[in-house]
Amino acid sequence: MANDDLGRTLRRLRRLASLTQEELAERSDVSVDVIRQLEQGRKHSARLPTLHALANGLGVELTTLLGDPPAVSTGDNDGPRFVAVRRAIMPALGVAEPKAPGPDFSLSDLREQIADGWTQYHAAEFDTVMKTLPDMLSDARTATASPDSADQGAGFAALAKALQLAGHVAVRMGKTDLALIGLERAIDAAGRSTDPLLCPMIVNSVAWTYQRQGRLGDALSIALHAADDTKDSGLTGTADGLKVWGALTMSAATSAARSNDYERAAALMENAEKEAARVAKLPQGSDSRMVSVFSPSSVRIERVRLAVQYGHPEEALTLAKGMRLSKDTPPSWRTWLLLDVARAHTDLGDAEGAVKALESLRRVAPTWMQHHTLAVAIVRDLWALPNHPAGLRPLAEFLGVGE
C-alpha cells in the first residue's frame, strides 16, 4: 500500500495513543525500524498485514490509518461546496435569529428531504448531500422559529437529524473536529424536540467520531451510558427504540474490541444478537431511514468485521457464508461486509476469493468501493503478488491501481 501521508498519520495516531515507537512495535508486533522508516518518510509503503497490525496496535480502524481516498477527502483546503457546509453547521457570529416559516413552508417536505439525504449518504452520494445540506439546515432552523409549539418541537427534531447528517459527512471528509461541533449542536436541538430517541441516536454518532479519533475509552463510555439510559427509560419496547439501543451496544462492542477487551466485546455482541431477533416483532416506526441501523443482519455484519479485524479470518468467512441480508440493510453496510470478506481471503492467502468478493462489491456498490481506501489497499496488495488472479486487472483499473 503506497500512501504519501501514511507516515504522518501513523506518527499522529501513535502520539494520540501516548505510545513510543518501541511501545507501538511491541503492541503491533511490527519492527520498530519499519515504524521509524514510515514516520520519517524513508519508507512509503507497507503490505496489508503490516497495516492491519499497526492499526490494531493503535486501536483504530484500518481506514483511519490509511486516511480517506481523494474521492472523499477535501484535504487541507476545503472546496467551495464543503465551505458552504461548514458555514451551515457554524453560522457566522452575529447572524440574525431565523424568522418564522412562511405559508409555503412544509415541515413534512423538509423531513422527506432529510430522509432522502440519509439515503444518499448511505449510497456514498456525498457530493449530492453536500449540495443540499446548507439549504436543508437553513430550512430546519426556520422551522424551529414556528409560533406553534408542536411545530417548533418538530422543527428542532428536523434540525437535529440534519446536523447529525452533516456531522457524518464531515467525518467522511476527514473533518472530525467539525463533525463533533455539528453533533454537539444536534444534541442540543434534540433536547429541545419531543423525540426521546434523538439524543441517544446522535450520541452513537459521537461515539463513532471518537473511534475515528482513537478516543476509544470515551467512545465506549458514552455508548454504554446512552444504551443503559435508553433501556432504563423503557424506550426499547418499540422497534425504533430497540434499534437505537442495539446500535449503541454494537458501537460499545467495537470500542471494547479495539481496546483489546475481546471478552467484553463478545458479551456485548452476544446480547445484541439476542435482542436483534425482537426487532421485527415490535411496533414499527414510520420511517426507517431516520433511525439507527440494527437488525440480525447488521449484527452479523459487525461480527464479521470484528473477527477479521482482530485476526480471525476463518471465523469471519464462516460467519459471512450464506448470509442473507434484510432489505433495509443500507449499501454502506453491504460494502463493509464484502470488504471484510475480501480482507479475510487476503489474510488467508486466497487471492481468487478476495477478487470474487471485490467483484461482487463493484457490482452492488461501485461508488462506495471507490470511496474506500481499504478497497485500494487490498487491490494493491494483490497486485504486488507475482501471479495476478483472473479479474484483478479490471478492478485495478477501476480503482486507479496498476503498474
RODO-2510 file (C-alpha; in nm, 4 decimals, decimal comma):
residues 403
     n   res          X          Y          Z
     1     m     0,0000     0,0000     0,0000
     2     a     0,1516     0,3312    -0,1039
     3     n     0,0365     0,6451     0,0700
     4     d     0,2327     0,9705     0,0904
     5     d     0,0543     1,0641     0,4158
     6     l     0,0899     0,7234     0,5813
     7     g     0,3959     0,8208     0,7874
     8     r     0,2436     1,1452     0,9143
     9     t    -0,0836     0,9738     1,0016
    10     l     0,0992     0,6925     1,1789
    11     r     0,3016     0,9400     1,3860
    12     r    -0,0074     1,1465     1,4773
    13     l    -0,2111     0,8412     1,5834
    14     r     0,0802     0,6991     1,7805
    15     r     0,1202     1,0256     1,9714
    16     l    -0,2558     1,0459     2,0358
    17     a    -0,2298     0,6974     2,1868
    18     s     0,0652     0,8158     2,4024
    19     l     0,2879     0,5397     2,2643
    20     t     0,6568     0,5470     2,1832
    21     q     0,7744     0,3844     1,8627
    22     e     0,9083     0,0958     2,0711
    23     e     0,5764     0,0518     2,2546
    24     l     0,3806     0,0505     1,9274
    25     a     0,6252    -0,2045     1,7858
    26     e     0,5639    -0,4292     2,0863
    27     r     0,1842    -0,3920     2,0733
    28     s     0,1605    -0,4486     1,6983
    29     d     0,4458    -0,6991     1,6551
    30     v     0,5866    -0,4779     1,3791
    31     s     0,9576    -0,3968     1,3643
    32     v     1,0435    -0,0641     1,5276
    33     d     1,2696     0,0005     1,2287
    34     v     0,9698    -0,0267     0,9924
    35     i     0,7716     0,2165     1,2083
    36     r     1,0655     0,4574     1,2205
    37     q     1,1169     0,4446     0,8431
    38     l     0,7453     0,5046     0,7771
    39     e     0,7267     0,8007     1,0149
    40     q     1,0437     0,9572     0,8770
    41     g     0,9242     0,9226     0,5189
    42     r     1,2087     0,6894     0,4228
    43     k     0,9540     0,4163     0,3555
    44     h     0,6253     0,4994     0,1820
    45     s     0,4605     0,1610     0,1613
    46     a     0,3713    -0,1428     0,3683
    47     r     0,1910    -0,4681     0,2994
    48     l    -0,1676    -0,5083     0,4160
    49     p    -0,0839    -0,7467     0,7060
    50     t     0,1614    -0,4861     0,8415
    51     l    -0,1018    -0,2126     0,8168
    52     h    -0,3569    -0,4392     0,9911
    53     a    -0,1101    -0,4977     1,2730
    54     l    -0,0298    -0,1271     1,3133
    55     a    -0,3998    -0,0322     1,3182
    56     n    -0,4683    -0,2987     1,5803
    57     g    -0,1761    -0,1773     1,7882
    58     l    -0,3115     0,1774     1,7728
    59     g    -0,6679     0,0661     1,8451
    60     v    -0,8148     0,2298     1,5334
    61     e    -0,9880     0,1251     1,2137
    62     l    -0,7542     0,0382     0,9286
    63     t    -0,9210     0,3115     0,7234
    64     t    -0,8273     0,5639     0,9926
    65     l    -0,4614     0,4748     0,9475
    66     l    -0,4844     0,4740     0,5687
    67     g    -0,6701     0,8040     0,5514
    68     d    -0,9605     0,8908     0,3248
    69     p    -0,9186     0,8487    -0,0506
    70     p    -0,9068     1,1543    -0,2800
    71     a    -1,2697     1,0957    -0,3790
    72     v    -1,3741     1,1626    -0,0185
    73     s    -1,1179     1,3827     0,1471
    74     t    -1,1101     1,7532     0,0742
    75     g    -0,7537     1,7811     0,2028
    76     d    -0,6243     2,0793     0,3989
    77     n    -0,8125     2,3301     0,1828
    78     d    -1,1894     2,2983     0,1673
    79     g    -1,3603     2,3265    -0,1665
    80     p    -1,6459     2,5751    -0,2102
    81     r    -1,9126     2,3112    -0,1538
    82     f    -1,7658     2,1994     0,1765
    83     v    -1,7112     2,5600     0,2855
    84     a    -2,0874     2,6050     0,2439
    85     v    -2,1478     2,3000     0,4648
    86     r    -1,9062     2,4344     0,7254
    87     r    -2,0889     2,7698     0,7294
    88     a    -2,4225     2,5921     0,7597
    89     i    -2,3016     2,3940     1,0613
    90     m    -2,1439     2,7030     1,2207
    91     p    -2,3224     3,0197     1,1048
    92     a    -2,1180     3,3378     1,1363
    93     l    -2,1336     3,5218     1,4674
    94     g    -2,4000     3,7904     1,4796
    95     v    -2,6265     3,6270     1,2215
    96     a    -2,9886     3,7196     1,2879
    97     e    -3,2171     3,4648     1,4504
    98     p    -3,4310     3,2702     1,1994
    99     k    -3,7708     3,4124     1,1142
   100     a    -4,0906     3,2144     1,1446
   101     p    -4,1659     2,9958     0,8399
   102     g    -4,3886     3,1407     0,5713
   103     p    -4,7185     2,9964     0,4455
   104     d    -4,5452     2,7943     0,1714
   105     f    -4,3172     2,6150     0,4161
   106     s    -4,3830     2,2409     0,4561
   107     l    -4,2409     2,0557     0,7551
   108     s    -4,3297     1,7195     0,6006
   109     d    -4,1380     1,8110     0,2842
   110     l    -3,8371     1,9053     0,4976
   111     r    -3,8479     1,5731     0,6811
   112     e    -3,8612     1,3929     0,3468
   113     q    -3,5589     1,5878     0,2217
   114     i    -3,3623     1,4930     0,5332
   115     a    -3,4603     1,1262     0,4970
   116     d    -3,3522     1,1369     0,1322
   117     g    -3,0241     1,2895     0,2468
   118     w    -2,9597     0,9910     0,4722
   119     t    -3,0378     0,7533     0,1847
   120     q    -2,7906     0,9398    -0,0365
   121     y    -2,5298     0,9316     0,2395
   122     h    -2,5606     0,5538     0,2744
   123     a    -2,5236     0,5281    -0,1042
   124     a    -2,1967     0,7306    -0,0889
   125     e    -2,3507     1,0187    -0,2849
   126     f    -2,1566     1,2667    -0,0714
   127     d    -2,1410     1,5404    -0,3313
   128     t    -2,5196     1,5366    -0,3655
   129     v    -2,5638     1,5518     0,0114
   130     m    -2,3193     1,8424     0,0453
   131     k    -2,5079     2,0309    -0,2243
   132     t    -2,8384     2,0061    -0,0354
   133     l    -2,7179     2,0344     0,3257
   134     p    -2,6862     2,4174     0,3510
   135     d    -3,0473     2,4819     0,2429
   136     m    -3,1663     2,1850     0,4481
   137     l    -3,0069     2,3239     0,7641
   138     s    -3,1351     2,6733     0,6904
   139     d    -3,4909     2,5434     0,6462
   140     a    -3,4630     2,3382     0,9651
   141     r    -3,3563     2,6446     1,1622
   142     t    -3,6527     2,8314     1,0159
   143     a    -3,8820     2,5512     1,1367
   144     t    -3,7562     2,5992     1,4933
   145     a    -3,8938     2,9558     1,4886
   146     s    -4,2519     2,8409     1,4330
   147     p    -4,5014     3,0080     1,6700
   148     d    -4,6789     2,6725     1,7129
   149     s    -4,5136     2,4762     1,9951
   150     a    -4,5764     2,1358     1,8334
   151     d    -4,4306     2,2507     1,5009
   152     q    -4,1410     2,4106     1,6843
   153     g    -4,0582     2,0801     1,8574
   154     a    -4,0773     1,9004     1,5223
   155     g    -3,8528     2,1705     1,3758
   156     f    -3,5876     2,1051     1,6413
   157     a    -3,6144     1,7328     1,5637
   158     a    -3,5559     1,8063     1,1951
   159     l    -3,2605     2,0304     1,2789
   160     a    -3,1099     1,7580     1,4978
   161     k    -3,1274     1,4985     1,2187
   162     a    -2,9911     1,7437     0,9615
   163     l    -2,6979     1,8364     1,1877
   164     q    -2,6342     1,4692     1,2580
   165     l    -2,6192     1,4075     0,8831
   166     a    -2,3799     1,6995     0,8435
   167     g    -2,1640     1,5500     1,1178
   168     h    -2,1447     1,2176     0,9352
   169     v    -2,0476     1,3888     0,6115
   170     a    -1,7781     1,5858     0,7949
   171     v    -1,6322     1,2607     0,9296
   172     r    -1,6203     1,1188     0,5766
   173     m    -1,4396     1,4340     0,4674
   174     g    -1,1796     1,3761     0,7389
   175     k    -1,3009     1,6741     0,9488
   176     t    -1,3739     1,5018     1,2799
   177     d    -1,3468     1,8149     1,4957
   178     l    -1,6040     1,9920     1,2785
   179     a    -1,8183     1,6789     1,2987
   180     l    -1,8160     1,6931     1,6782
   181     i    -1,9210     2,0592     1,6720
   182     g    -2,2148     1,9710     1,4462
   183     l    -2,3098     1,6697     1,6597
   184     e    -2,2980     1,8696     1,9837
   185     r    -2,5359     2,1210     1,8264
   186     a    -2,7515     1,8316     1,7090
   187     i    -2,7764     1,7011     2,0660
   188     d    -2,8798     2,0476     2,1849
   189     a    -3,1527     2,0610     1,9172
   190     a    -3,2638     1,7060     2,0023
   191     g    -3,3047     1,8091     2,3665
   192     r    -3,5484     2,0782     2,2570
   193     s    -3,7549     1,8365     2,0491
   194     t    -4,0170     1,5920     2,1719
   195     d    -3,8420     1,2771     2,0415
   196     p    -3,6618     1,0946     2,3267
   197     l    -3,4700     0,8723     2,0807
   198     l    -3,2889     1,1565     1,9054
   199     c    -3,0278     1,2239     2,1740
   200     p    -2,9098     0,8612     2,2076
   201     m    -2,9035     0,8272     1,8274
   202     i    -2,6761     1,1276     1,7982
   203     v    -2,4622     1,0098     2,0896
   204     n    -2,3947     0,6980     1,8809
   205     s    -2,2641     0,9244     1,6045
   206     v    -2,0405     1,0989     1,8576
   207     a    -1,9076     0,7599     1,9719
   208     w    -1,8241     0,6707     1,6110
   209     t    -1,6424     1,0008     1,5686
   210     y    -1,4447     0,9379     1,8874
   211     q    -1,3483     0,5971     1,7471
   212     r    -1,2178     0,7654     1,4334
   213     q    -1,0063     0,9901     1,6555
   214     g    -0,8719     0,6986     1,8571
   215     r    -1,0624     0,8068     2,1708
   216     l    -1,1769     0,4529     2,2450
   217     g    -1,2376     0,4967     2,6180
   218     d    -1,4604     0,7980     2,5574
   219     a    -1,6466     0,6173     2,2784
   220     l    -1,7084     0,3112     2,4957
   221     s    -1,8237     0,5155     2,7944
   222     i    -2,0788     0,7332     2,6179
   223     a    -2,2199     0,4440     2,4121
   224     l    -2,2740     0,2246     2,7191
   225     h    -2,4239     0,5126     2,9189
   226     a    -2,6666     0,6049     2,6393
   227     a    -2,7628     0,2394     2,5828
   228     d    -2,8372     0,1923     2,9541
   229     d    -3,0397     0,5155     2,9651
   230     t    -3,2404     0,4082     2,6591
   231     k    -3,3258     0,0750     2,8205
   232     d    -3,3906     0,2153     3,1701
   233     s    -3,6273     0,4743     3,0218
   234     g    -3,8446     0,1994     2,8753
   235     l    -3,7760     0,3047     2,5168
   236     t    -3,6851    -0,0434     2,3881
   237     g    -4,0481    -0,1523     2,3707
   238     t    -4,0727    -0,0318     2,0093
   239     a    -3,8676    -0,1291     1,7058
   240     d    -3,7180     0,2191     1,6805
   241     g    -3,6138     0,2236     2,0450
   242     l    -3,4599    -0,1224     2,0246
   243     k    -3,2697    -0,0221     1,7099
   244     v    -3,1194     0,2764     1,8900
   245     w    -3,0211     0,0605     2,1888
   246     g    -2,8769    -0,2071     1,9590
   247     a    -2,6687     0,0354     1,7553
   248     l    -2,5217     0,1819     2,0756
   249     t    -2,4451    -0,1652     2,2106
   250     m    -2,2643    -0,2668     1,8901
   251     s    -2,0705     0,0589     1,8974
   252     a    -1,9617    -0,0159     2,2553
   253     a    -1,8542    -0,3656     2,1477
   254     t    -1,6395    -0,2206     1,8704
   255     s    -1,4681     0,0195     2,1103
   256     a    -1,4092    -0,2618     2,3611
   257     a    -1,2564    -0,4852     2,0937
   258     r    -1,0254    -0,2099     1,9733
   259     s    -0,9167    -0,1617     2,3339
   260     n    -0,8197    -0,5329     2,3386
   261     d    -1,1086    -0,6219     2,5721
   262     y    -1,2351    -0,9019     2,3491
   263     e    -1,4270    -1,0760     2,6283
   264     r    -1,6389    -0,7682     2,6919
   265     a    -1,6873    -0,7114     2,3191
   266     a    -1,8061    -1,0700     2,2711
   267     a    -2,0536    -1,0411     2,5583
   268     l    -2,1954    -0,7158     2,4190
   269     m    -2,2332    -0,8631     2,0701
   270     e    -2,3969    -1,1773     2,2085
   271     n    -2,6533    -0,9621     2,3886
   272     a    -2,7087    -0,7509     2,0757
   273     e    -2,7633    -1,0576     1,8579
   274     k    -3,0193    -1,1978     2,1019
   275     e    -3,2129    -0,8704     2,1150
   276     a    -3,1959    -0,8109     1,7370
   277     a    -3,4357    -1,1011     1,6837
   278     r    -3,7049    -0,8954     1,8612
   279     v    -3,6961    -0,6010     1,6190
   280     a    -3,9376    -0,7491     1,3655
   281     k    -4,1850    -0,8437     1,6393
   282     l    -4,2233    -0,4948     1,7860
   283     p    -4,4394    -0,1988     1,6745
   284     q    -4,2632    -0,0391     1,3802
   285     g    -4,1781     0,3288     1,3348
   286     s    -4,2796     0,5489     1,0455
   287     d    -3,9524     0,5918     0,8549
   288     s    -3,6581     0,3535     0,8932
   289     r    -3,4313     0,5962     0,7060
   290     m    -3,4272     0,8246     1,0098
   291     v    -3,3408     0,5606     1,2722
   292     s    -3,0244     0,3743     1,3700
   293     v    -2,9350     0,0618     1,1738
   294     f    -2,9925    -0,2513     1,3840
   295     s    -3,1160    -0,5929     1,2746
   296     p    -2,9952    -0,9545     1,2753
   297     s    -2,8139    -0,8705     0,9501
   298     s    -2,6304    -0,5697     1,0910
   299     v    -2,5231    -0,7674     1,3995
   300     r    -2,3798    -1,0434     1,1832
   301     i    -2,2000    -0,7877     0,9633
   302     e    -2,0447    -0,6324     1,2737
   303     r    -1,9369    -0,9748     1,3999
   304     v    -1,7661    -1,0407     1,0656
   305     r    -1,5923    -0,7036     1,0874
   306     l    -1,4608    -0,7659     1,4377
   307     a    -1,3468    -1,1191     1,3525
   308     v    -1,1428    -1,0159     1,0501
   309     q    -1,0069    -0,7033     1,2148
   310     y    -0,8736    -0,8942     1,5112
   311     g    -0,7031    -1,1807     1,3350
   312     h    -0,9736    -1,4453     1,2925
   313     p    -1,0276    -1,4594     0,9135
   314     e    -1,1582    -1,8179     0,9164
   315     e    -1,4267    -1,7233     1,1695
   316     a    -1,5146    -1,4155     0,9615
   317     l    -1,5710    -1,6254     0,6485
   318     t    -1,7760    -1,8805     0,8447
   319     l    -1,9989    -1,6023     0,9803
   320     a    -2,0392    -1,4480     0,6346
   321     k    -2,1103    -1,7729     0,4487
   322     g    -2,4675    -1,7933     0,3276
   323     m    -2,5662    -1,4691     0,4996
   324     r    -2,8963    -1,3260     0,3761
   325     l    -2,9229    -0,9544     0,4306
   326     s    -3,2521    -0,7870     0,5165
   327     k    -3,3995    -0,5454     0,2638
   328     d    -3,3361    -0,2453     0,4891
   329     t    -2,9592    -0,3099     0,5102
   330     p    -2,8031     0,0113     0,3689
   331     p    -2,5451    -0,0066     0,0872
   332     s    -2,2775     0,1197     0,3270
   333     w    -2,3213    -0,1882     0,5478
   334     r    -2,3221    -0,4237     0,2486
   335     t    -1,9986    -0,2580     0,1414
   336     w    -1,8304    -0,3270     0,4739
   337     l    -1,9353    -0,6912     0,4626
   338     l    -1,7857    -0,7508     0,1175
   339     l    -1,4702    -0,5562     0,2043
   340     d    -1,4224    -0,7611     0,5187
   341     v    -1,4765    -1,0852     0,3271
   342     a    -1,2116    -0,9692     0,0789
   343     r    -0,9791    -0,8853     0,3701
   344     a    -1,0314    -1,2290     0,5232
   345     h    -0,9498    -1,4046     0,1942
   346     t    -0,6412    -1,1840     0,1537
   347     d    -0,5211    -1,2655     0,5049
   348     l    -0,5589    -1,6363     0,4288
   349     g    -0,3641    -1,6042     0,1028
   350     d    -0,6718    -1,6742    -0,1092
   351     a    -0,6305    -1,4154    -0,3867
   352     e    -0,9086    -1,5619    -0,6008
   353     g    -1,1576    -1,5440    -0,3140
   354     a    -1,0585    -1,1826    -0,2463
   355     v    -1,1084    -1,0883    -0,6116
   356     k    -1,4524    -1,2531    -0,6210
   357     a    -1,5617    -1,0538    -0,3151
   358     l    -1,4334    -0,7299    -0,4693
   359     e    -1,6084    -0,8076    -0,7985
   360     s    -1,9331    -0,8500    -0,6044
   361     l    -1,8696    -0,5173    -0,4320
   362     r    -1,8148    -0,3440    -0,7643
   363     r    -2,1473    -0,4802    -0,8894
   364     v    -2,3576    -0,3828    -0,5876
   365     a    -2,1853    -0,0638    -0,4647
   366     p    -1,9350     0,0788    -0,7156
   367     t    -1,9453     0,4291    -0,5686
   368     w    -1,8753     0,3076    -0,2172
   369     m    -1,5899     0,0938    -0,3483
   370     q    -1,4204     0,3987    -0,4964
   371     h    -1,4674     0,5845    -0,1654
   372     h    -1,2960     0,3200     0,0478
   373     t    -0,9207     0,3296     0,0887
   374     l    -0,9391    -0,0284     0,2130
   375     a    -1,0515    -0,1479    -0,1296
   376     v    -0,7481     0,0224    -0,2834
   377     a    -0,5230    -0,1294    -0,0157
   378     i    -0,6482    -0,4826    -0,0857
   379     v    -0,6115    -0,4446    -0,4620
   380     r    -0,2619    -0,3002    -0,4239
   381     d    -0,1689    -0,5944    -0,2031
   382     l    -0,2999    -0,8419    -0,4601
   383     w    -0,1304    -0,6506    -0,7410
   384     a     0,2053    -0,6996    -0,5675
   385     l     0,1711    -1,0789    -0,5995
   386     p     0,3855    -1,2472    -0,8673
   387     n     0,0784    -1,4084    -1,0261
   388     h    -0,2339    -1,1982    -1,0710
   389     p    -0,5629    -1,3862    -1,0259
   390     a    -0,8226    -1,3626    -1,3020
   391     g    -1,0341    -1,0498    -1,2721
   392     l    -0,7770    -0,8449    -1,0813
   393     r    -0,6737    -0,6197    -1,3704
   394     p    -1,0235    -0,4703    -1,4297
   395     l    -1,0515    -0,3991    -1,0556
   396     a    -0,7084    -0,2360    -1,0527
   397     e    -0,8015    -0,0157    -1,3489
   398     f    -1,1342     0,0767    -1,1865
   399     l    -0,9541     0,1947    -0,8695
   400     g    -0,6581     0,3511    -1,0490
   401     v    -0,4132     0,0886    -0,9262
   402     g    -0,1592    -0,0595    -1,1626
   403     e     0,1955    -0,0799    -1,2798
***
